[in-house]
Amino acid sequence: MAEFTYALQDGVAVITWDTPGKSMNVMTMQGWDELEAHIDTALADEAVKGIVLTSGKPDSFAGGMDLNVIAKMKEMAGGDPARGLFEGIMRVHGIMRKIERAGMDPKTLKGGKPVAAALPGTALGIGFELPLSCHRIFAADNPKAKIGLPEIMVGIFPGAGGTTRLTRKMGAMAASPFLLEGKLSDPARAKSAGLIDEVVPAGELLARAKDWVLNAKDTDIVKPWDAKGYKMPGGAPYHPAGFMTFVGASAMVNGKTKGVYPAAKALLSAAYEGAQVPFDTALRIEARWFTNVLMNPSSGAMIRSLFINKEALEKGANRPDLPDQKVAKLGVLGAGMMGAGIAHVAANAGIEVVLVDQAQEAADKGKAYSEGILDKGIKRRKVTEEKKAEVLSRITATADYDALKGADLIVEAVFEDPAIKAEVTKKVLGIVGPDCIFATNTSTLPITDLAKASDRPEQFIGIHFFSPVDKMMLVEIIKGRETGDRAVAKALDFVRQIRKTPIVVNDARFFYANRCIIPYLNEGIRMVGEGVAPALVENAALLVGMPLGPLQLIDETSIDLGVKIAKATKAAMGEAYPDAAVDEVLFWLADQGRMGRKSNAGFYVYDEAGKRERLWRGLTDRYPSLDAQPELAEVQHRLLFAQVLEAVRALEEGVLTDIREGDVGAILGWGFAPWSGGPFAWLDILGAGRAVEICEALAAAHGPRFAVPKLLSEMAASGETFYGRFGMGADAKAA
């Protein structure tokens, strides 16, 4: 079936993009062929006075490129994939340049046919790069629409002319938030920023675009960069103002990315180099840098984890085959920060919520938390007063447990004490109906043990939210030994309702996320105790792509929480407990009253307003720094492998059953070096053989916590990769 259709209407060729079977258009190889053919037809037909490019989808123009196009380009090149990618990208540039020049005389710049883009709604990636090649962009007044170039968020950059055109259209400084940060805008803000030209009522979109192309003059369709005397807004790199812009941009990019994200550096290089040459040469430079990024394994891993795998999990890749289990009425037990956050995201998604606490005052405070979030949204113009009232009306704050009657899902978020949780569970199960699913929000307590308080353990499940709930995208769903499929389906459908990303794991101490992040924190503490300079520990983590160093992260989560977890773990493990050296540092800090950010004192020093200032010098007084500090790479390997080996062990033990969930969960849950695509993707980039070599050296120097898991040894011996062995989709599950 056709993806683009052509119709001549009153002298205007209307080319409509409508990808069959998709809710939003995505560009394919077939699509490019059809689009080019229709453009050629329109330019050759004397009856055509102009062209309007629009969408057959009522609320969107396009969501981007079908990533299979990139794979196809590589395949077609055989043994030279870089050449295939470059030639494929240059063909795309050629089509869009054909639209931009529109048949005009190359010398006089006259005689071309006006081309307008009419966007009914969202236009992302190639869905915005294509309109940028048109002569005027009209967008429907659709406040839900998002317009922009988010490619940087998944490890690539706008490589179909978006980088070159936006930089030349707006100047490097003005374009940087949209290119380097992937900032998206609604139509009104997009027009204000200069991304698009007109915002019109939805019912007038096509008519207004057609009217413009029929009345446009030759000068209206010449792009500024094609006109004689063009000067880049804000100055080109060799201009004094432009020089400072690009110097500042380089510093900003390296400051934010620490040099580990290839796409950001490539984007800046394409913009900088392209700004010094004619436009068509700039497009070739952009294509070369885009090819460079696509050939980098980091970008491939990021695309796979943050786009393909994430989307698959959000669509229910591992959901049991059961009827729809969407939540109609949610009960939340406990109105503290976690409970209040869960109530907010659920009400914001349209779910009726009953928020219960022991005292009415506490329940009201929990509802007020939601009101505070909404008020911040109003200040930022992202929430209306009407929306605020609507969301708050869905939350019933009460101390009356009887209000939970009719709830089809309960999420318990009370204090992390098994006895208290058991008491609350029994009380609630005596009130709700027999079909209600009961979920506990816990980060450490075994689900199977907590389920003993229920007379229906098959309907008992763990749903682990991360704090702050309204901002963190990951939700970890934990199956107890007796948890049934309907409980899993219910939890997955609920997480999808609140627009977060779920992973499903089996019950074990610390589940998956905390199982991996705690060793990272412990390794940082252990190195401080050994005399490794705290600044080296922290900066080594940042330079390898972790969002926070381990010491700062402990301060953020609180040192007393770390002490509590350490004591509980030691009680459970007994003589096998391996972290006495960590406890020596952690307990000493707690004894000093340094509990982290919340007490304005921890590994770091804070000012009176709570702003982090510097590492506390008392650390090196107590634990003097070694004269000979370890190499940066060794510190980084200790920090990364502390996490990665736990991920592998979780897969070995069946706690984790899908490597996609392992990678997506690591990035979204605790920020594991996103450039790597996650722990399993990173091991594939590194190679199992090299990983084994590093671990053996670490184990020899630092102990058995770095011992190579059997699975990793097997893969090193056979030369396999995780994604090669466990694949994707159904094959992604461990045997």
Stockholm file with secondary structure:
# STOCKHOLM 1.0

chainA/1-735         MAEFTYALQDGVAVITWDTPGKSMNVMTMQGWDELEAHIDTALADEAVKGIVLTSGKPDSFAGGMDLNVIAKMKEMAGGDPARGLFEGIMRVHGIMRKIERAGMDPKTLKGGKPVAAALPGTALGIGFELPLSCHRIFAADNPKAKIGLPEIMVGIFPGAGGTTRLTRKMGAMAASPFLLEGKLSDPARAKSAGLIDEVVPAGELLARAKDWVLNAKDTDIVKPWDAKGYKMPGGAPYHPAGFMTFVGASAMVNGKTKGVYPAAKALLSAAYEGAQVPFDTALRIEARWFTNVLMNPSSGAMIRSLFINKEALEKGANRPDLPDQKVAKLGVLGAGMMGAGIAHVAANAGIEVVLVDQAQEAADKGKAYSEGILDKGIKRRKVTEEKKAEVLSRITATADYDALKGADLIVEAVFEDPAIKAEVTKKVLGIVGPDCIFATNTSTLPITDLAKASDRPEQFIGIHFFSPVDKMMLVEIIKGRETGDRAVAKALDFVRQIRKTPIVVNDARFFYANRCIIPYLNEGIRMVGEGVAPALVENAALLVGMPLGPLQLIDETSIDLGVKIAKATKAAMGEAYPDAAVDEVLFWLADQGRMGRKSNAGFYVYDEAGKRERLWRGLTDRYPSLDAQPELAEVQHRLLFAQVLEAVRALEEGVLTDIREGDVGAILGWGFAPWSGGPFAWLDILGAGRAVEICEALAAAHGPRFAVPKLLSEMAASGETFYGRFGMGADAKAA
#=GR chainA/1-735 SS CCSEEEEEETTEEEEEECCTTCSSCEECHHHHHHHHHHHHHHHHCTTCCEEEEEESSTTEEECEECTHHHHHHHHHTTTCHHHHHHHHHHHHHHHHHHHHHTTCCTTTCCSCCCEEEEESSEEETHHHHHHHTSSEEEEECCTTCCEECCGGGGTCCCTTTHHHHHHHHHCHHHHHHHHHSCCEECHHHHHHHTSCSEEECGGGHHHHHHHHHHHCCGGGGSCGGGSTTCCCTTCCTTSHHHHHHHHHHHHHHHHHHTTCCHHHHHHHHHHHHHTTSCHHHHHHHHHHHHHHHHTSHHHHHHHIIIIIIHHHHHTTTTCCSCSCCCCSEEEEECCSHHHHHHHHHHHHTTCEEEEECSSHHHHHHHHHHHHHHHHHHHHTTSSCHHHHHHHHHTEEEESCGGGGTTCSEEEECCCSCHHHHHHHHHHHHTTSCTTCEEEECCSSSCHHHHGGGCSCGGGEEEEEECSSTTTCCEEEEEECTTCCHHHHHHHHHHHHHTTCEEEEEECCTTTTHHHHHHHHHHHHHHHHHHTCCHHHHHHHHHHTTCSSCHHHHHHHHCHHHHHHHHHHHHHHHGGGCCCHHHHHHHHHHHHTTCCBGGGTBSSEEECTTCCEEEECTHHHHHSCCCSSCCCHHHHHHHHHHHHHHHHHHHHHTTSCCBHHHHHHHHHHHHCCCGGGTSHHHHHHHHCHHHHHHHHHHHHHHHCGGGCCCHHHHHHHHHTCCHHHHHCSGGGGBCC
#=GC SS_cons         CCSEEEEEETTEEEEEECCTTCSSCEECHHHHHHHHHHHHHHHHCTTCCEEEEEESSTTEEECEECTHHHHHHHHHTTTCHHHHHHHHHHHHHHHHHHHHHTTCCTTTCCSCCCEEEEESSEEETHHHHHHHTSSEEEEECCTTCCEECCGGGGTCCCTTTHHHHHHHHHCHHHHHHHHHSCCEECHHHHHHHTSCSEEECGGGHHHHHHHHHHHCCGGGGSCGGGSTTCCCTTCCTTSHHHHHHHHHHHHHHHHHHTTCCHHHHHHHHHHHHHTTSCHHHHHHHHHHHHHHHHTSHHHHHHHIIIIIIHHHHHTTTTCCSCSCCCCSEEEEECCSHHHHHHHHHHHHTTCEEEEECSSHHHHHHHHHHHHHHHHHHHHTTSSCHHHHHHHHHTEEEESCGGGGTTCSEEEECCCSCHHHHHHHHHHHHTTSCTTCEEEECCSSSCHHHHGGGCSCGGGEEEEEECSSTTTCCEEEEEECTTCCHHHHHHHHHHHHHTTCEEEEEECCTTTTHHHHHHHHHHHHHHHHHHTCCHHHHHHHHHHTTCSSCHHHHHHHHCHHHHHHHHHHHHHHHGGGCCCHHHHHHHHHHHHTTCCBGGGTBSSEEECTTCCEEEECTHHHHHSCCCSSCCCHHHHHHHHHHHHHHHHHHHHHTTSCCBHHHHHHHHHHHHCCCGGGTSHHHHHHHHCHHHHHHHHHHHHHHHCGGGCCCHHHHHHHHHTCCHHHHHCSGGGGBCC
//
